[in-house]
Amino acid sequence: MARGVAKRLDGFGTSVFTEMSRLAVEHGAINLGQGFPDFPGPDVVKEAAVTAIRADLNQYAPSHGTPRLRQAIAAGFEQTYGREVDSDAEVTVTTGATEAMQVAMLALLDPGDEVILFEPFYDAYPAQIIFAGGVPRPVRLSPPDWSFSLNELRRAIGERTRAIVINTPHNPTGKMFSRAELESIALLAIEHDLIVITDEVYDRITYDGAVHTPIALLPGMWERTLTLNSTGKTFSMTGWKIGFVIGPADLSAALRGIHQFNVFATATPFQEAMAVAMEQAEAQGYYDALRANYTALRNQLRTALEAADLPVLPVSGSYYLMADVSGLGFDDDVAFCRYLTSEIGVAAIPPSAFYADPTTAPLLARFCFAKRPETIAAAAERLAALPVLRPKRRS
């Protein structure tokens, strides 16, 4: 660590996403690693942003979000889940869900407080907890169905436990927490007076009739839950970084107290455009079309992976597939993903990056299917060479 650099950065190097994307560029690989679409977002959203810019909506928005966007978020939640939300006191617009998670940690944690994470976890979570002075406590999800032990979760709760983080639909596994699982978590949160922070950025991207249940709607949970979301995943505009948090007035006020001194406000014309998108989405059948499109892309990539002798684990939500690479003769998932990128020409993410101890991770690889059909088809052609070119298994 360089002289003068804060110790909180110890152990945090370049993210796995950056490394694999760099390797993909270096080798001209098709990037199925980093989770962003390679197709455009809806024209109506882009035109709404242009209109907002030309109308000179280019100055600071209110710190907690423009009224129109907060009202659209509240209306969408009520329309989908039947729960009325106060757009003035219970909705906060953030610069993406990543900023939302960071300000939530800063608002809730004192130094030494502990936060429970389900492992594998999105790799930003531990860093954000540590930056806020907290201590991450992982609870393992086990393949192939990514279930967890309620007893392990119960044992992870201690005197300094402040919060539990849930990500559903889950990145990187595609798991959706069942209502029964959420109910068991809720009971423990209530028993131990814990906050639940739930990352639901893929809530509109689900498959095969799977039903997304916000834990905030379970009995006794609204007053202790912050629900994080992002328009970037839903409307394929990840670079706009328009996220939001729904939560009770007291927790929202605490979060806003940090947010105002962090980024203060999020880009005004993009907020206006996302308000237009959310106002029109349901009536135009956008969410149904989104699920149908991603279902087709999931099926296309699943077929390609299985044809390359890469068995795929079940997925209920998000836009990722986890493939089993345990029988291919590689020492770990990083070695496989580097080989796949440099020799086969397809980039994937090694999920060991999402574990507190990477050496304990199962041998899997994460592939993103938020790509055009022709991108996946080109990747399938390259993946077809994998059974031929892969290293021989050691005896």
Buried (B, 14 or more C-beta within 10 A) or exposed (E): EEEEEEEEEEEEEEBBBEBBBEBBEEBEBBBBBBBBBBEEBBEBBBEBBEBBBEEEBEEEBBBBBBBBBBBBBBBBBEEBBEEEBEBEBBBBBBBBBBBBBBBBBBBBBEEEBBBBBBBBBBBBBBBBBBBBBBBBBBBBBEBBEBBBEBEEBEEBBEEBBBBBBBBBBBBBBBBBBBBEBBBBBBBBBBEBEBBBBBBBBBBBBBBEEBEBBBBBBBEEBBEBBBBBBBBBBBBBBBEBBBBBBBBBEEBBBBBBBBBEEBBEBBBBBBBBBBBBBBBBBBEEEBBEEBBEBBBEBBEBBBEBBEEBBBBBBBBBBBBBBBBBBEEBEBEBBBBBBBBBBBBBBBBBBBBBBBBBEBEEBBBBBBBBBBBEBEBBEBBBEBBEBBEEEBEEEEE
